[in-house]
C-alpha cells in the first residue's frame, strides 16, 4: 500500500480549549482553560456525514494526551472494520493528579465541565449524531470508574459504556483498600468527595478510622462516591431509565489487587440489582493495553452505538 493511500486512511487529532465556567468556583487556583483532544476519522474531511461519538476518560496522573497513544489503533480499527466514529479524550487531570470528574467546591465542578461544556462544544463544532444512542462513554482506571458512574447518572446522554480496570470498590472493605493507595490519591479523593474548604491543603477529609460520628460521615462520603454504592444505585433506579450496554474489562495481573476484588464485587451487586453488564477478565496488567483497546473496547463500542442511517 502506498504512503499516499495510507495517509488518506488516517484520522486527524485536533486539540481544543474550554474556558470553563464550571471550574471557576475551585479554591486551589486550578486553571480553568482546559485542553482536550478529538480524533476525527479519515472520511470526516471529505464528507458531510454525521458520526457517533466516544468520550474517553483517562487514568490518575494521566491527561487527555492519552489519545495520541491510541491514534494508530483508532486508524487501523476504522480502516479494517469500516465503522468510523469521533473519539474525544477529556482532560480530568488537576493539581491533585486527578479530578475523578466529580463536582467539588475545592477542585471545581468537573462533572458539570464535562457534561455541560465539553459535550455541547463538541456537538456544536463537529458533525456528531446527537442522540444518546450514538454517544458512549469509556475510560481507564480512575476514568473507568467515573465512566460507570456517569453512565448511571446520565442515561439520557450516554447509552453505552466501557470501563477498563475501573477503580471501584463494590462490597470490598474501604479501609483495607485505601491502605494501599498512594498519599496523592488519598488527597485527591478527599478533595473530590469529602471536601472542606475551611481546612488546610488538601482541603478535604481523609478517614481516620477512629469511630467518631464525624469520621463516619467522611467514610460514608467516600463509599457513596463509588458506582456500586446504594446511593448511586438508588439514584440510578429513581431515573426510571436504563442504559443499553456496559462492558467492564479487568486485569487479572493488576498490581492494584483491590481493584480485582472490587470489580468482581461490583459485578455481583449489579447482578443482584438487575443492572445489565458484561464482565471480562483480561490477561493483562494495569494498563491501557493496545490489543484490549482495539479488540475489546472499540469493538464493543462500535457494536453498541447507532450510526448514521441505522
C-alpha positions as CSV (number, residue, x, y, z in Angstrom):
1,X,0.0,0.0,0.0
2,X,1.5,3.4,-1.0
3,X,2.1,6.1,1.6
4,X,-0.4,8.3,-0.1
5,X,-3.2,5.8,0.3
6,X,-2.1,5.1,3.9
7,X,-2.3,8.8,4.7
8,X,-5.7,9.0,3.2
9,X,-6.9,6.3,5.6
10,X,-5.6,8.1,8.7
11,X,-7.7,10.2,11.0
12,X,-6.7,13.5,12.5
13,X,-6.3,14.7,16.0
14,X,-7.3,18.3,17.0
15,X,-6.9,19.9,20.4
16,X,-9.5,22.4,21.7
17,X,-9.7,24.5,24.8
18,X,-12.7,25.1,27.0
19,X,-12.6,28.2,29.2
20,X,-14.7,26.5,31.9
21,X,-17.3,28.4,33.9
22,X,-17.8,25.2,35.9
23,X,-14.3,25.1,37.2
24,X,-14.1,28.8,38.3
25,X,-15.5,28.0,41.7
26,X,-12.4,26.0,42.7
27,X,-10.3,27.2,45.7
28,X,-6.9,25.8,44.7
29,X,-6.1,28.1,41.7
30,X,-6.9,25.4,39.2
31,X,-6.6,26.5,35.6
32,X,-10.0,27.0,34.0
33,X,-8.5,26.9,30.5
34,X,-8.7,23.1,29.9
35,X,-7.3,21.4,26.9
36,X,-9.0,18.3,25.4
37,X,-8.4,16.4,22.2
38,X,-10.6,15.0,19.4
39,X,-9.9,12.3,16.8
40,X,-11.7,12.8,13.5
41,X,-11.9,9.7,11.3
42,X,-10.4,9.7,7.8
43,X,-13.6,10.4,6.0
44,X,-14.6,13.4,8.1
45,X,-12.8,16.0,6.0
46,X,-14.1,14.6,2.7
47,X,-17.7,14.0,3.5
48,X,-20.8,15.7,5.1
49,X,-21.6,12.7,7.2
50,X,-22.5,12.8,10.9
51,X,-20.8,10.4,13.3
52,X,-21.3,8.7,16.6
53,X,-19.0,9.9,19.4
54,X,-17.0,8.1,22.0
55,X,-15.8,10.0,25.1
56,X,-12.7,8.7,26.8
57,X,-11.7,9.5,30.4
58,X,-8.0,8.8,31.3
59,X,-6.4,7.4,34.5
60,X,-5.0,9.1,37.6
61,X,-1.9,11.3,36.8
62,X,-2.6,10.9,33.1
63,X,-4.2,13.5,30.8
64,X,-6.2,14.0,27.6
65,X,-3.0,13.3,25.7
66,X,-3.6,9.6,26.1
67,X,-5.4,9.9,22.8
68,X,-2.1,10.2,21.0
69,X,-1.1,6.7,22.2
70,X,-4.4,5.4,20.8
71,X,-4.3,7.1,17.4
72,X,-2.7,4.2,15.4
73,X,-5.2,1.8,17.0
74,X,-8.1,4.1,16.0
75,X,-6.8,4.4,12.4
76,X,-6.4,0.7,12.0
77,X,-9.7,-0.2,13.6
78,X,-11.7,2.2,11.5
79,X,-9.9,1.2,8.3
80,X,-10.4,-2.5,8.9
81,X,-13.9,-2.5,10.4
82,X,-15.3,0.2,8.2
83,X,-17.0,1.7,11.3
84,X,-16.0,5.3,11.8
85,X,-16.7,7.5,14.8
86,X,-15.4,10.5,16.6
87,X,-13.2,9.9,19.7
88,X,-12.9,12.6,22.3
89,X,-10.3,12.5,25.1
90,X,-11.5,14.6,28.0
91,X,-9.0,16.1,30.4
92,X,-9.5,15.3,34.1
93,X,-6.0,16.0,35.4
94,X,-5.8,18.7,38.0
95,X,-3.4,19.9,40.7
96,X,-4.0,16.7,42.7
97,X,-3.3,14.4,39.7
98,X,-6.9,13.5,39.1
99,X,-10.4,15.1,39.5
100,X,-12.5,11.9,39.2
101,X,-14.7,14.1,37.1
102,X,-16.5,15.0,40.3
103,X,-18.1,18.3,41.4
104,X,-16.4,19.8,44.4
105,X,-16.0,23.3,45.9
106,X,-12.3,22.5,46.3
107,X,-11.4,21.3,42.8
108,X,-14.3,22.8,40.8
109,X,-17.3,21.1,39.1
110,X,-15.7,18.6,36.8
111,X,-18.9,16.7,36.1
112,X,-20.6,19.9,35.0
113,X,-17.5,20.9,33.0
114,X,-17.7,17.6,31.0
115,X,-21.5,17.3,30.7
116,X,-22.4,20.9,30.3
117,X,-19.4,22.3,28.5
118,X,-17.3,19.7,26.7
119,X,-20.2,17.7,25.2
120,X,-22.1,20.8,24.0
121,X,-19.0,22.2,22.5
122,X,-18.2,19.0,20.5
123,X,-21.8,18.8,19.4
124,X,-21.8,22.4,18.2
125,X,-18.4,22.4,16.5
126,X,-18.3,18.9,14.9
127,X,-20.7,16.8,12.9
128,X,-21.9,14.5,15.7
129,X,-25.0,12.4,15.9
130,X,-26.6,14.0,19.0
131,X,-28.7,11.1,20.2
132,X,-27.7,9.3,23.4
133,X,-27.8,6.1,21.3
134,X,-24.9,7.5,19.2
135,X,-22.9,8.7,22.2
136,X,-20.8,6.5,24.5
137,X,-18.5,6.9,27.5
138,X,-15.4,5.0,28.2
139,X,-12.4,5.1,30.5
140,X,-9.3,3.6,32.1
141,X,-8.7,3.2,35.9
142,X,-9.9,6.5,37.5
143,X,-11.6,7.3,34.3
144,X,-13.2,3.9,34.1
145,X,-14.8,4.3,37.5
146,X,-16.0,7.7,36.5
147,X,-17.4,6.4,33.2
148,X,-19.5,3.8,35.0
149,X,-20.8,6.5,37.5
150,X,-21.6,9.0,34.7
151,X,-23.3,6.3,32.6
152,X,-25.6,5.6,35.6
153,X,-26.1,9.3,36.3
154,X,-26.8,10.3,32.7
155,X,-28.5,7.6,30.6
156,X,-30.2,10.5,28.8
157,X,-26.7,11.4,27.4
158,X,-24.9,8.1,27.1
159,X,-26.5,4.7,26.3
160,X,-23.3,2.7,26.1
161,X,-20.3,2.5,28.5
162,X,-17.0,0.7,28.6
163,X,-14.6,0.5,31.6
164,X,-11.0,-0.9,31.6
165,X,-9.5,-1.6,35.1
166,X,-12.0,0.6,36.9
167,X,-11.3,2.0,40.3
168,X,-14.3,0.6,42.0
169,X,-15.0,-0.9,45.4
170,X,-18.2,-3.0,45.4
171,X,-18.5,-4.5,48.9
172,X,-14.7,-4.5,49.3
173,X,-13.6,-3.1,52.7
174,X,-12.7,0.6,52.2
175,X,-10.2,0.7,55.0
176,X,-8.2,-2.3,53.6
177,X,-8.3,-0.9,50.1
178,X,-7.4,2.7,51.0
179,X,-4.4,1.4,53.0
180,X,-2.7,0.6,49.6
181,X,-3.5,3.9,48.0
182,X,-0.7,6.4,47.4
183,X,-0.9,9.5,49.5
184,X,-1.6,11.6,46.4
185,X,-4.6,9.5,45.6
186,X,-5.9,9.9,49.2
187,X,-5.6,13.6,48.9
188,X,-7.2,13.8,45.5
189,X,-10.1,11.6,46.7
190,X,-10.6,13.7,49.8
191,X,-10.7,17.0,47.8
192,X,-13.2,15.5,45.4
193,X,-15.6,13.6,47.6
194,X,-15.1,14.9,51.2
195,X,-14.2,18.5,50.6
196,X,-13.8,21.0,53.3
197,X,-12.7,24.5,52.2
198,X,-12.1,25.6,55.8
199,X,-9.2,23.0,56.1
200,X,-5.6,23.4,55.0
201,X,-4.5,21.7,51.9
202,X,-5.7,19.3,50.5
203,X,-9.0,20.9,51.7
204,X,-10.6,17.6,52.2
205,X,-11.1,15.0,55.0
206,X,-9.3,11.6,54.9
207,X,-10.8,8.9,57.0
208,X,-9.1,8.3,60.3
209,X,-11.0,5.2,61.3
210,X,-11.4,6.4,64.8
211,X,-15.1,5.5,65.2
212,X,-16.3,9.1,65.7
213,X,-19.6,10.3,64.1
214,X,-17.6,12.9,62.2
215,X,-15.2,10.4,60.8
216,X,-18.1,8.0,59.9
217,X,-19.7,10.8,57.9
218,X,-16.4,11.1,55.9
219,X,-16.3,7.4,55.3
220,X,-19.8,7.4,54.0
221,X,-19.0,10.2,51.6
222,X,-16.1,8.1,50.2
223,X,-18.3,5.0,50.0
224,X,-21.2,6.9,48.3
225,X,-18.8,8.0,45.6
226,X,-18.3,4.5,44.2
227,X,-20.7,3.3,41.4
228,X,-21.7,0.2,43.4
229,X,-22.9,2.2,46.4
230,X,-26.6,2.0,47.4
231,X,-26.8,5.8,46.9
232,X,-25.6,5.6,43.3
233,X,-27.8,2.6,42.6
234,X,-30.9,4.2,44.2
235,X,-30.3,7.4,42.3
236,X,-30.0,5.5,39.1
237,X,-33.2,3.5,39.6
238,X,-35.1,6.6,40.5
239,X,-34.5,7.8,37.0
240,X,-36.6,5.0,35.7
241,X,-34.4,4.6,32.7
242,X,-31.7,2.0,31.9
243,X,-28.7,2.2,29.6
244,X,-28.3,-0.1,26.6
245,X,-24.9,-1.7,27.3
246,X,-22.0,-1.7,29.7
247,X,-18.8,-3.8,29.4
248,X,-16.2,-4.0,32.2
249,X,-12.8,-5.5,31.5
250,X,-10.4,-6.0,34.4
251,X,-6.7,-7.1,34.5
252,X,-6.1,-10.5,36.2
253,X,-2.5,-9.3,36.7
254,X,-3.4,-5.9,38.1
255,X,-0.8,-4.7,40.6
256,X,-3.7,-3.0,42.5
257,X,-5.3,-6.2,43.8
258,X,-8.1,-4.3,45.5
259,X,-9.3,-3.4,42.0
260,X,-9.7,-7.0,41.1
261,X,-11.7,-7.8,44.2
262,X,-13.7,-4.5,43.8
263,X,-14.8,-5.1,40.2
264,X,-15.9,-8.6,41.0
265,X,-17.9,-7.4,43.9
266,X,-19.4,-4.6,41.8
267,X,-20.5,-7.1,39.2
268,X,-22.2,-9.1,41.9
269,X,-24.0,-6.0,43.2
270,X,-25.1,-5.1,39.7
271,X,-26.4,-8.6,39.0
272,X,-28.4,-8.5,42.3
273,X,-29.8,-5.1,41.4
274,X,-30.7,-6.1,37.9
275,X,-28.2,-3.7,36.3
276,X,-27.2,-5.3,33.0
277,X,-23.5,-5.5,32.2
278,X,-20.7,-7.8,30.9
279,X,-17.6,-8.6,33.0
280,X,-14.4,-9.9,31.3
281,X,-11.1,-11.0,32.8
282,X,-8.2,-9.9,30.7
283,X,-4.7,-11.4,30.9
284,X,-3.0,-8.0,31.2
285,X,-1.6,-5.7,33.8
286,X,-2.9,-2.3,34.9
287,X,-2.5,-0.5,31.6
288,X,-4.2,0.7,28.5
289,X,-3.3,-2.5,26.7
290,X,-3.4,-1.8,22.9
291,X,-4.8,-5.2,22.0
292,X,-7.6,-4.9,24.5
293,X,-8.3,-1.3,23.4
294,X,-8.6,-2.4,19.8
295,X,-10.2,-5.8,20.1
296,X,-12.4,-5.3,23.1
297,X,-13.1,-1.6,23.8
298,X,-13.5,-0.3,20.2
299,X,-15.4,-3.4,19.0
300,X,-17.8,-3.2,21.9
301,X,-18.5,0.5,21.5
302,X,-18.9,0.3,17.7
303,X,-21.3,-2.7,18.1
304,X,-23.5,-0.8,20.5
305,X,-23.6,2.7,19.1
306,X,-26.1,3.8,16.5
307,X,-24.5,5.0,13.3
308,X,-26.0,7.3,10.7
309,X,-28.7,5.6,8.7
310,X,-29.3,2.9,11.3
